[in-house]
Amino acid sequence: MSFRDHFSRAAADYATFRPHYPDALFDFLASRTAGRDLAWDCGTGSGQAALGLARHFNRVVATDASAAQIAYATPHSGVEYGVATAERSGLADRTVDLVTAAQALHWFDLAAFYAEARRVLVPGGVLAVWCYDLLETEPSVDRILRRFYSETVGPFWPPERRLVETGYRTVPFPFAEFPVPAFAMEHPMTLAQLGGYVRTWSATMRHVEARNHDPVDALLEEVAPYWGDTRTTRWPLAVRAGRQAV
């Protein structure tokens, strides 16, 4: 399975408008690792998860197959960014305490990625993957966003998106899985920020390319009467985590 680049042309907006993960998620994951020397964040995008990991691990290696995404990643003294695929990290055998893939697993060659994770993880090391579906705010807005998601740009979602919609429940996970508490991202968002975020969707970009028309302007007009200056938005996270065999 070759790398399919859905996001490089929106790398700057991705860095600006994608939500950041809650500190509590990284607190939890770090509490489940035996060591905190090295974490590998695979498919890091702009580094949203890597920055959270840097609070807990001596080193974080954050890789993405998109050079454009890495170019816009947020610098941090504890994070080493690099261009690499999920299936070939370049990391040494049995050196990584925690492997993460945030909103990225559905783009990987699963068998090859799992083999790579098993190779680089220390015995008893942890793999954690998570995703988030459509944002939630209040019923009137949620109905409009759901219609836009399903009908306006619905035909343009790549088939891998289905794995996100099911919260990765249908994805094979060949690690010793353990329970994970419920986590969610919550952020105040202006209407302009909502527009920027929706324009980073792969389906929105494909709609614009196919139709030569940006559908987000009409979406914002419809949502505006309900939005106000800012509105709290919420994305529940679907997390799966497990241990490497000792």
C-alpha positions as CSV (number, residue, x, y, z in Angstrom):
1,M,0.0,0.0,0.0
2,S,1.7,3.2,-1.2
3,F,1.5,6.5,0.7
4,R,-1.7,8.4,-0.3
5,D,-1.1,12.1,0.4
6,H,-4.4,13.7,1.3
7,F,-3.1,16.6,3.4
8,S,0.1,18.1,2.1
9,R,-1.7,20.9,0.1
10,A,-3.5,21.9,3.3
11,A,-0.5,21.5,5.7
12,A,-0.5,25.1,6.9
13,D,-4.2,25.1,7.7
14,Y,-3.9,21.6,9.3
15,A,-1.3,23.0,11.7
16,T,-3.5,26.0,12.4
17,F,-7.0,24.6,12.7
18,R,-6.7,20.9,13.8
19,P,-7.6,20.4,17.5
20,H,-5.1,19.4,20.2
21,Y,-5.4,16.3,22.3
22,P,-6.1,16.5,26.1
23,D,-3.2,16.4,28.5
24,A,-5.1,13.7,30.5
25,L,-4.7,11.3,27.6
26,F,-0.9,11.6,27.6
27,D,-0.9,11.4,31.4
28,F,-2.7,8.1,31.2
29,L,-0.5,6.6,28.4
30,A,2.7,7.6,30.2
31,S,1.4,5.9,33.4
32,R,1.1,2.6,31.5
33,T,4.7,2.5,30.2
34,A,7.5,0.9,32.1
35,G,10.0,3.4,30.8
36,R,9.9,7.0,29.5
37,D,13.0,7.2,27.4
38,L,11.6,7.3,23.9
39,A,8.2,7.7,22.3
40,W,7.5,7.4,18.6
41,D,4.5,9.4,17.2
42,C,3.8,8.0,13.8
43,G,1.8,9.9,11.3
44,T,2.4,13.0,13.4
45,G,1.0,15.6,10.9
46,S,1.8,18.9,12.5
47,G,2.9,17.4,15.8
48,Q,-0.3,17.7,17.8
49,A,0.3,14.4,19.7
50,A,4.1,14.8,19.8
51,L,3.8,17.9,21.8
52,G,1.7,16.1,24.4
53,L,4.1,13.2,24.6
54,A,7.1,15.6,25.1
55,R,5.9,16.4,28.6
56,H,6.5,12.8,29.7
57,F,9.3,11.3,27.6
58,N,13.0,12.1,27.4
59,R,12.8,12.0,23.6
60,V,10.0,12.0,21.1
61,V,10.5,11.0,17.5
62,A,7.6,12.3,15.4
63,T,7.4,11.1,11.8
64,D,5.1,11.7,8.9
65,A,5.3,10.6,5.3
66,S,4.3,14.1,4.2
67,A,7.3,16.5,4.1
68,A,4.9,19.4,3.9
69,Q,3.2,18.4,7.1
70,I,6.6,18.1,8.9
71,A,7.6,21.6,7.5
72,Y,4.7,23.1,9.5
73,A,5.1,21.0,12.6
74,T,5.4,23.0,15.9
75,P,9.0,23.0,17.0
76,H,9.8,21.7,20.5
77,S,13.2,21.0,22.1
78,G,12.1,17.5,23.1
79,V,10.7,16.5,19.7
80,E,12.7,15.2,16.7
81,Y,10.7,15.5,13.5
82,G,11.4,13.5,10.4
83,V,9.9,12.3,7.2
84,A,9.2,8.6,7.2
85,T,6.4,6.2,6.5
86,A,4.5,4.3,9.2
87,E,6.0,1.0,7.9
88,R,9.6,2.1,7.9
89,S,10.5,4.4,10.8
90,G,14.3,4.1,10.8
91,L,14.3,3.5,14.5
92,A,16.4,0.8,16.2
93,D,15.0,-2.5,17.4
94,R,13.6,-2.6,20.9
95,T,14.2,1.1,21.8
96,V,10.7,2.6,22.0
97,D,8.6,2.7,25.1
98,L,5.4,4.0,23.5
99,V,4.2,4.1,19.9
100,T,1.3,6.4,19.1
101,A,-0.8,7.0,16.0
102,A,-3.3,9.9,16.3
103,Q,-6.0,10.2,13.7
104,A,-3.7,8.4,11.3
105,L,-4.0,4.6,11.6
106,H,-6.6,4.3,8.9
107,W,-4.1,5.6,6.3
108,F,-1.5,2.9,7.1
109,D,-0.7,-0.6,5.8
110,L,-1.9,-2.2,9.0
111,A,0.1,-5.4,8.8
112,A,3.3,-3.6,7.9
113,F,2.8,-0.9,10.6
114,Y,2.1,-3.5,13.3
115,A,5.2,-5.4,12.3
116,E,7.2,-2.2,12.6
117,A,5.7,-1.3,16.0
118,R,6.5,-4.8,17.3
119,R,10.1,-4.4,16.0
120,V,10.8,-1.0,17.7
121,L,8.9,-1.5,21.0
122,V,10.7,-2.7,24.0
123,P,9.3,-5.9,25.6
124,G,6.1,-4.8,27.4
125,G,6.1,-1.5,25.4
126,V,2.7,0.1,24.5
127,L,1.0,0.9,21.3
128,A,-1.8,3.4,21.4
129,V,-4.0,4.5,18.5
130,W,-6.9,6.9,18.5
131,C,-9.2,8.8,16.2
132,Y,-12.1,11.3,16.4
133,D,-15.2,11.6,14.2
134,L,-17.4,14.7,13.6
135,L,-17.3,17.5,16.2
136,E,-20.2,18.1,18.6
137,T,-21.6,21.3,19.9
138,E,-25.4,21.8,20.1
139,P,-28.2,20.0,18.3
140,S,-29.1,22.7,15.7
141,V,-25.5,23.0,14.6
142,D,-24.8,19.3,14.8
143,R,-27.7,18.6,12.4
144,I,-26.3,21.0,9.9
145,L,-22.7,19.7,10.2
146,R,-23.9,16.1,9.9
147,R,-25.8,16.9,6.7
148,F,-22.7,18.7,5.2
149,Y,-20.5,15.7,6.3
150,S,-22.8,13.0,4.9
151,E,-24.4,14.7,1.9
152,T,-22.4,17.7,0.6
153,V,-18.9,16.2,0.9
154,G,-20.0,12.6,1.7
155,P,-19.3,11.2,-1.8
156,F,-15.7,12.5,-1.5
157,W,-14.6,10.7,1.6
158,P,-11.9,8.1,1.0
159,P,-13.0,4.6,1.9
160,E,-10.6,4.6,4.9
161,R,-12.8,7.1,6.6
162,R,-15.2,4.3,7.5
163,L,-12.7,3.0,10.0
164,V,-12.8,6.4,11.8
165,E,-16.6,6.4,11.8
166,T,-16.6,3.0,13.6
167,G,-14.0,4.3,16.2
168,Y,-11.4,1.7,15.0
169,R,-13.6,-1.0,16.5
170,T,-13.4,-3.1,13.3
171,V,-9.6,-2.7,13.0
172,P,-7.5,-5.8,14.0
173,F,-5.3,-5.0,17.0
174,P,-2.7,-7.7,17.6
175,F,-1.5,-6.4,21.0
176,A,-2.5,-7.3,24.6
177,E,-5.3,-4.7,24.8
178,F,-6.1,-3.0,28.1
179,P,-9.0,-0.7,29.1
180,V,-8.8,3.0,28.4
181,P,-10.9,5.7,30.1
182,A,-13.1,8.1,28.0
183,F,-11.3,11.1,26.7
184,A,-12.5,14.0,24.6
185,M,-11.0,17.2,23.0
186,E,-12.8,20.4,23.9
187,H,-12.0,23.8,22.4
188,P,-13.7,27.2,22.0
189,M,-14.0,27.9,18.3
190,T,-15.0,31.0,16.3
191,L,-17.0,30.6,13.1
192,A,-13.9,31.4,11.0
193,Q,-12.0,28.7,12.9
194,L,-14.8,26.2,12.1
195,G,-14.5,27.1,8.4
196,G,-10.7,26.6,8.6
197,Y,-11.1,23.2,10.3
198,V,-13.7,21.9,7.8
199,R,-11.5,22.9,4.9
200,T,-8.8,20.6,6.2
201,W,-11.1,17.6,5.7
202,S,-9.9,15.3,3.0
203,A,-13.4,15.1,1.6
204,T,-13.8,18.9,1.5
205,M,-10.5,19.2,-0.4
206,R,-11.5,16.6,-2.9
207,H,-14.9,18.3,-3.4
208,V,-13.2,21.6,-4.2
209,E,-10.8,19.8,-6.6
210,A,-13.7,17.9,-8.4
211,R,-16.3,20.7,-8.5
212,N,-14.0,23.8,-8.5
213,H,-16.2,25.2,-5.8
214,D,-15.7,25.7,-2.0
215,P,-18.8,24.4,-0.2
216,V,-17.7,25.7,3.2
217,D,-18.9,29.3,2.6
218,A,-22.5,28.1,2.3
219,L,-22.1,25.9,5.4
220,L,-20.9,28.9,7.5
221,E,-23.8,31.0,6.3
222,E,-26.2,28.3,7.5
223,V,-24.5,27.8,10.8
224,A,-23.9,31.6,11.6
225,P,-27.3,32.3,13.2
226,Y,-26.6,29.7,15.9
227,W,-22.9,30.2,16.5
228,G,-22.3,33.6,18.1
229,D,-18.8,34.8,18.8
230,T,-17.4,31.5,19.9
231,R,-18.8,28.1,20.7
232,T,-17.4,25.2,22.7
233,T,-16.7,22.3,20.4
234,R,-16.1,18.7,21.5
235,W,-14.6,15.6,19.8
236,P,-14.9,12.3,21.7
237,L,-11.8,10.2,21.2
238,A,-11.9,6.5,20.3
239,V,-8.7,5.0,21.8
240,R,-7.2,1.5,21.6
241,A,-4.1,0.6,23.5
242,G,-2.2,-2.6,24.2
243,R,1.2,-4.1,25.2
244,Q,3.9,-5.7,23.2
245,A,4.5,-9.3,24.2
246,V,7.3,-9.7,26.7
